Each structure stands twice: as structure tokens, then as C-alpha cells.
Amino acid sequence: MKKILFTLVGISFFLLPLMAQEDDLLSLLDDSEEETTEYVTASFKANRVINLHSLENTSAGVLDIKIGHRFGTLNGGFYELFGLDQASIRIGGDYGITDQLMIGFGRSSFEKTYDGFIKYKFLRQSKGKRNMPISAAFLATTAIQTLRWQNQDRDNLFSSRLYHTFQLIAGSKINEQISLQFSPTLVHRNLVLTNEEENDVYALGVAGRIKLTKRVTLNAEYIYVLPDQLAPEFQNSFSIGFDIETGGHVFQLHFTNSTSMIEKGYIAETVGNWGDGGIHFGFNVSRVFTLEKPKIK
Amino acid sequence: MKQFLLGLCLFMTVGLSQAEAQKYFTREGKISFYSDTPVEKIEAHNQKATCVLDVASGKMEFAVLVKAFQFEKALMQEHFNENYMESGTYPKSIFKGQIANAADVDLSKDGTYDVTVEGELTIHGIAKTVSTPGQITVAGDKISATAKFETQPEDHGIKIPSVVRKNIAKIVEIDVNVALEPFKK
């Protein structure tokens, strides 16, 4: 009997410090921890890669004023100061209605075009409770070209000024450095110049970024237009450049063969040729303003 | 002798089960921080902090998901995660410490106690020893704790580029406020 008691006491002594030495209190909660879903953020520094819309949206209540600028082509030579004498500009604003739904508006000097868009991010890359390897968004844009009619005598319809674009944007922030996205696109033009040109133009955009430092990324995008849809003088758009982020601004500096900064333009109306120096230097400046402060949940 | 041993044994067993009940926890602790400079006031709030308090030993541990800090400006929040805290690499900030004057406070009795908590604060993957005064209030089976302390981003290896040097305070104030409940397995 005594032996048993001593053993019991011994065990108790042995157990006590074992229980008291709960080194890691937080681990108590770990086994019962309700997992949370963590959404991946900042796959790109801005909501545009260069010309293409990126996987990112403007946050809820935030107004993002954008000024885009494309100089003339480098092959203009010294006479044109390598394109610096010309400029094509787009001034616009994007606004986040929710974190996943945004709208935007802009005016381009190129063909005096107004454009508006709506972009809905219906899938958000996440890990944790809900594991989703990709983000995906749907973009719809309408552009209104307002140049004077070339032929005043003919019956000109307002609808002939309209261009619509539908785009799926799907991609992934593969790791902290690399993000990649694909953008299958349909550009619809109500009026085209010749019979040979298609009203509906199908294209596939590919874009990516590499984060060089915390505040600088290298971006590139290429848009492949499926064959036999455009007149032969039109080229596929290729752009490469840097995103430089400084506090409230993102500066995007790049080289591109497209003059226009909106879908119908850079996808279906790019004439510059990288092979012979038909390259524009350009930049986008983005400045955000918080119009509506988020409620702290 | 027999009775004494049996009693001791019983006492310890009871003691054991009590030690188990003497842990308090929350998953909805509030942690805020404030950076105040003449140029810019920055504050962020996190309402999802985890905290466990062991009443018997006076040990306290906190963990907080860096991404769950909410800012007034979305871009600020992005920069906080991307450029400063690198929350992809260091998802959690953790504090593991101890009530230094545990002998002076009896957390099994109702009341408000001034305490000093000492321990290791790990932010951005870099640990630093901190000591801060705080207050613990016991009311029935609820324990709440508050503390205010300061830390320097620099001490945790967070580099602030010269362009924004004037916007971000050298010393950041951290506010902790947790309401704990008994932990049951």
C-alpha cells in the first residue's frame, strides 16, 4: 500500500512540473484555431500592368487619378528629338465602389476618345481556409471616338463611334517576386474601314512582373491578335517598363509600340514596329485619394 | 503518514486540474499602433489578436496577424504589408512574456492590478526585449488587460527610406486591450 502511495506521489510530482511548464501558451489555441482565409494582395503595384488592366482593383472608396503619356516614336530621330516633340495623353480616374468592383473614366487625345469601364474581380487568390491559386476579373469597356466625320455627306450614325471590349483577366501572384496573368479579349468595333477587317477582334494578352526591390518592379506585356482579323499594317502590342512606387504615387515608365492607352486602340490599332524603332517612350502616373474611409471591422 | 501522502496526492491532482482552468484566452484582442509626426498621423487597428494568460504562472502570450491591421488608407495598408512588415515572409508578430510582479497580484480575486510585463516582442522576424506597465482587471471569470508601450521600427530591422522619413515616427506607440475568458479544453 505504501509503495503504491509513494508511486502515486512520485507520479504527481513528475506530472506537476510537466503541466506547469507549458512553454508555449499559444500552442494551446492552435489545435482549435479556426483557420482564416488570407487574401493575396499587391500582385501588381497598380491596376494596370502597362496598358493592360492588371489583376488589381482600386480599393473601396479610393479615387485613383491617372495621367498617361506616350511620346512620339524613337525613329523620329533628332529632328523630332526621338519622339519628345509629340505627345498622346489620357487623363482619367478610377474609383473603387467595393474592393472587388471598380469603375473608371478617361479621355484620350488619340482620336479624341472618351472611355468608361467597369471591372469586377470575381475570384480572389487566397490561402488558409479557402485555398484559391488564382485571381480573376471581368472587364467591360466602351469607348466613344469623337473625331469629326471624315465624310460629312454620308449618313453618319452615332453608333459608328462606339467600340466595346470584353476581357477576362486571370492570373496569379506566384510568389513575392513574380506575378503572371492572361487576358483573353474581344474588341468589338461597330464600324471598320474596309471589308477585310473584322468587326470582332479576338486577342490574347499575356503580362507579368518581377519585383526587383520593394518599390520597383519590371513589367512586360504582349498582346497577340489572332491572325486575319486586322489590316496588315497593324502590329501586336508589346510593352516593357518599370513601376516605381513612392508613397502615394506609382510612376510607370515604359517603352511600347502602341500610341493609344485604351483597349480598342492598343489591341487593334497599334502601328509601331519594334523592329524599326517604332517605339514610344511613355509613362503613367497614378495618385490615389481616399474619398471614403473604410470602417474598421 | 498514509493519510498525509494520500492527501498530498489528492491535493496535487486537484491542483493539476485547477492549473488547467487557470488559463484565460481571447481571439478578439485589440491591438492598435500610432505613428505621429508633424507631417502625417498614421494609425492602424487589429481586432483579431490572440492572447493567452496563465494565471498560475503569470505568463502572457500574444500573437497577431500582420495582414489583419486595418488602416484608413488602403494604399498605406498595402505598403505596410509589402514594404515595411513584409507580411508575406513574416505573417505574425508575437509577444511572449511574464508578469514580473506576479507575486504582488492575486488574479483569483476581483480587482484592478497594476502590473509590469516583461518579455520578448518579435516583429518582422526580429525579437527585442520589452518591459511595460499595464493594468489587469479581474471581474468574476472575466479578465481584461490593457497596456501601452513603445517600440522602434528600426529595432526590428524595418528600414524606412529617407523620402518618407518625415512621415513615419521613429517611435511607434502600441496600444493593447484584451478581454479574456476562461480557457476550456
Interface residues (C-beta under 8 A of the other chain):
Chain A: M1 K2 L5 F6 L8 V9 S12 F13 L15 L16 M19 A20 E22 D24 L25 L26 L28 L29 E33 E34 T36 E38 T41 A42 S59 A60 G61 V62 G96 E176 K214 R215 E245 T246 G247 G248 V288 T290 K293 P294 I296 K297
Chain B: M1 K2 L5 L6 L8 C9 M12 T13 G15 L16 A19 E20 K23 F25 R27 H45 Q47 K48 T50 V52 L53 D54 A56 S57 K59 M60 E61 A63 L65 K67 Q70 E72 K73 A74 L75 E78 H79 N81 E82 N83 G88 T89 P91 I94 K96 P161 V163 V164 N167 F183
